[in-house]
Amino acid sequence: MIRVAVVDDEQLVRSGLRMILGTAPDIDVVADCGGGEAVAMVLRCAPDVVLLDIRMPDVDGLTVLRALRAHPHPPAVAMLTTFDADEYLAAALRSGAAGFLLKDTDPEQLVRAVRTLAGGGSVLDPGVTRAVIGGYLAAEAESTAAAAVRALTPREREVLAHLGAGLANPQIAERMGLAPSTVKDHVRAVLGKLGGVNRVQAAIVADRAGLVATVREGGRQ
């Protein structure tokens, strides 16, 4: 079972997400709470995935995210956001968020996203991808990232494309016909060559470089 915790200041949102995720046979929502209780709750319940509101009145989501990422064994954290929270997205990315989801995400997409996060992948809702890219990649950073992508080997660019599609290492291994250990080595090399970024940051670079579309269409880079 995938253990999930939901952190949002609105009880209605928490109840809705609990109900949606509760329909999946492999997902167990072990707890939900507001921001002030979040860190203690996560340490107590040890979820695999946390869905965390990016803006809350008591303790904001960025503060909670940073506290969770400082834990020796942090869960995968996806930020729940709305269209008017663009200024928070880049900060959440730099603080280690594993993904971004809109609060009105389609139920089936939400379930798939939780499974992807639990498997070590990343999720970027199409509705917030452009805002995340805009906040994270300034002109100079984008130029540097583009140069780094060009310096990757063809195999590494293919791995980066799969990272951009949000795939976890076992899924990449299956797609590419490689051993998981080999994929792990390739991913480590790609993240290092891109400047020590995390998987979500790598996904943004892949999207900006135009690598993701071909993978989603079933092609190879």
C-alpha positions as CSV (number, residue, x, y, z in Angstrom):
1,M,0.0,0.0,0.0
2,I,1.1,3.5,-0.8
3,R,0.8,5.6,2.4
4,V,-0.4,9.2,1.7
5,A,-0.8,12.2,3.9
6,V,-2.8,15.3,2.9
7,V,-1.9,18.8,4.3
8,D,-4.2,21.6,3.6
9,D,-5.8,24.3,5.7
10,E,-9.3,23.6,4.2
11,Q,-11.1,20.6,5.6
12,L,-13.2,20.4,2.5
13,V,-10.2,20.0,0.3
14,R,-8.7,17.4,2.6
15,S,-11.9,15.4,2.6
16,G,-12.2,15.6,-1.1
17,L,-8.7,14.3,-1.7
18,R,-9.1,11.6,0.9
19,M,-12.3,10.4,-0.8
20,I,-10.7,10.4,-4.3
21,L,-7.6,8.6,-3.2
22,G,-9.6,6.2,-1.1
23,T,-11.1,4.7,-4.3
24,A,-7.7,3.3,-5.3
25,P,-7.0,-0.2,-4.0
26,D,-3.3,0.4,-3.5
27,I,-3.5,3.8,-1.7
28,D,-4.1,4.5,1.9
29,V,-4.6,8.0,3.2
30,V,-3.1,7.6,6.6
31,A,-3.6,11.2,7.9
32,D,-4.7,14.7,7.0
33,C,-4.2,18.0,8.8
34,G,-3.5,21.7,8.5
35,G,0.0,23.2,8.2
36,G,0.6,23.7,11.9
37,E,0.4,20.0,12.6
38,A,2.0,18.8,9.4
39,V,5.6,18.1,10.4
40,A,4.7,16.2,13.6
41,M,2.0,14.2,11.7
42,V,4.4,13.2,9.0
43,L,7.0,12.1,11.5
44,R,4.4,10.1,13.4
45,C,2.7,8.4,10.4
46,A,5.6,8.0,8.0
47,P,3.7,8.4,4.7
48,D,5.4,7.6,1.4
49,V,3.8,10.6,-0.3
50,V,2.6,14.0,1.1
51,L,0.2,16.3,-0.8
52,L,1.0,19.7,0.6
53,D,-0.9,23.0,0.0
54,I,1.6,25.6,-1.1
55,R,-0.2,28.4,0.7
56,M,-1.7,28.1,4.2
57,P,-2.5,30.8,6.8
58,D,-1.0,29.2,9.9
59,V,2.3,27.6,8.6
60,D,2.9,28.0,4.9
61,G,3.7,25.1,2.6
62,L,7.3,26.1,1.9
63,T,8.1,26.1,5.6
64,V,6.6,22.6,5.9
65,L,8.4,21.4,2.8
66,R,11.8,22.5,4.0
67,A,11.2,20.9,7.4
68,L,10.2,17.6,5.8
69,R,13.1,17.6,3.3
70,A,15.5,18.1,6.2
71,H,14.4,14.8,7.7
72,P,16.8,11.8,7.1
73,H,14.1,9.8,5.3
74,P,11.8,12.4,3.8
75,P,8.6,11.4,1.9
76,A,8.0,12.5,-1.7
77,V,6.2,15.9,-1.5
78,A,4.0,17.3,-4.2
79,M,2.7,20.8,-3.8
80,L,-1.0,21.5,-4.2
81,T,-1.4,24.8,-5.9
82,T,-3.8,27.1,-7.8
83,F,-3.2,29.3,-10.8
84,D,-2.5,32.4,-8.7
85,A,0.4,31.0,-6.7
86,D,3.1,31.3,-9.4
87,E,5.5,33.2,-7.2
88,Y,5.8,30.3,-4.8
89,L,6.6,27.6,-7.4
90,A,10.2,28.2,-8.1
91,A,10.9,28.4,-4.3
92,A,9.2,25.1,-3.8
93,L,11.2,23.5,-6.6
94,R,14.5,24.7,-5.1
95,S,13.4,23.4,-1.7
96,G,13.0,19.9,-3.0
97,A,9.3,19.5,-4.1
98,A,8.9,16.3,-6.2
99,G,6.0,17.8,-8.2
100,F,3.2,20.3,-8.6
101,L,-0.5,19.5,-8.8
102,L,-3.5,21.8,-9.3
103,K,-6.2,21.4,-6.6
104,D,-8.8,20.6,-9.3
105,T,-6.6,17.8,-10.8
106,D,-8.7,15.1,-12.5
107,P,-9.3,12.2,-10.0
108,E,-7.7,9.6,-12.3
109,Q,-4.7,11.8,-12.9
110,L,-4.3,12.4,-9.2
111,V,-4.2,8.7,-8.4
112,R,-1.6,8.2,-11.2
113,A,0.4,11.1,-9.8
114,V,0.5,9.5,-6.3
115,R,1.7,6.2,-7.8
116,T,4.4,8.0,-9.8
117,L,5.6,9.9,-6.7
118,A,5.7,6.7,-4.6
119,G,7.8,5.0,-7.3
120,G,10.4,7.8,-7.2
121,G,9.1,9.7,-10.2
122,S,8.1,13.4,-10.5
123,V,4.8,15.0,-11.5
124,L,4.2,18.4,-13.2
125,D,0.6,19.3,-13.9
126,P,0.4,20.8,-17.4
127,G,-1.5,23.7,-15.9
128,V,1.5,24.8,-13.9
129,T,4.5,23.6,-16.0
130,R,4.9,27.0,-17.8
131,A,4.8,28.9,-14.6
132,V,7.4,26.6,-12.9
133,I,9.6,26.9,-15.9
134,G,9.3,30.7,-16.0
135,G,10.1,31.0,-12.4
136,Y,13.0,28.6,-12.3
137,L,14.8,29.2,-15.6
138,A,15.9,32.7,-16.0
139,A,17.5,33.6,-19.3
140,E,21.1,33.0,-18.1
141,A,20.1,29.7,-16.3
142,E,18.2,28.6,-19.4
143,S,21.2,29.2,-21.6
144,T,23.4,27.2,-19.2
145,A,20.9,24.4,-19.1
146,A,20.7,24.2,-22.9
147,A,24.5,24.0,-23.1
148,A,24.5,21.2,-20.5
149,V,21.9,19.2,-22.5
150,R,23.9,19.5,-25.7
151,A,26.9,18.1,-23.8
152,L,25.0,14.9,-22.8
153,T,25.5,11.7,-24.7
154,P,22.6,10.4,-26.9
155,R,21.8,7.8,-24.2
156,E,21.9,10.4,-21.5
157,R,19.5,12.7,-23.5
158,E,17.1,9.8,-23.8
159,V,17.3,9.2,-20.0
160,L,16.6,13.0,-19.5
161,A,13.6,12.8,-21.8
162,H,12.1,10.0,-19.7
163,L,12.8,12.0,-16.6
164,G,11.0,14.9,-18.2
165,A,8.0,12.6,-18.7
166,G,8.0,12.0,-14.9
167,L,9.1,8.3,-15.1
168,A,10.7,6.6,-12.1
169,N,13.9,4.5,-12.6
170,P,12.1,1.1,-13.0
171,Q,9.8,2.6,-15.7
172,I,12.8,4.1,-17.5
173,A,14.6,0.7,-17.4
174,E,11.6,-1.0,-18.9
175,R,11.2,1.6,-21.7
176,M,14.9,1.6,-22.6
177,G,15.5,-2.2,-22.1
178,L,18.2,-1.6,-19.5
179,A,18.9,-2.9,-16.0
180,P,17.6,-0.7,-13.2
181,S,21.1,-0.3,-11.8
182,T,22.3,1.0,-15.2
183,V,19.5,3.5,-15.3
184,K,20.3,4.6,-11.8
185,D,23.9,5.3,-12.9
186,H,22.7,7.2,-16.0
187,V,20.3,9.3,-13.9
188,R,23.0,10.2,-11.5
189,A,25.3,11.2,-14.3
190,V,22.6,13.3,-16.0
191,L,21.6,15.1,-12.8
192,G,25.3,15.8,-12.1
193,K,26.0,17.2,-15.6
194,L,23.0,19.5,-15.3
195,G,24.5,21.1,-12.3
196,G,23.4,18.8,-9.4
197,V,19.7,19.3,-10.0
198,N,16.9,17.1,-8.7
199,R,14.5,15.1,-10.8
200,V,11.9,17.8,-11.1
201,Q,14.4,20.4,-12.1
202,A,15.7,17.9,-14.7
203,A,12.2,17.4,-15.9
204,I,11.8,21.2,-16.5
205,V,15.1,21.3,-18.4
206,A,14.0,18.4,-20.5
207,D,10.6,20.1,-21.2
208,R,12.3,23.3,-22.2
209,A,14.8,21.4,-24.5
210,G,11.9,19.8,-26.4
211,L,12.8,16.3,-25.3
212,V,9.6,15.3,-23.6
213,A,7.1,15.4,-26.5
214,T,8.8,12.6,-28.4
215,V,8.8,10.3,-25.3
216,R,5.1,10.8,-24.7
217,E,4.5,10.0,-28.3
218,G,6.4,6.7,-27.9
219,G,9.5,7.7,-29.8
220,R,13.1,7.7,-28.8
221,Q,15.6,10.5,-28.3
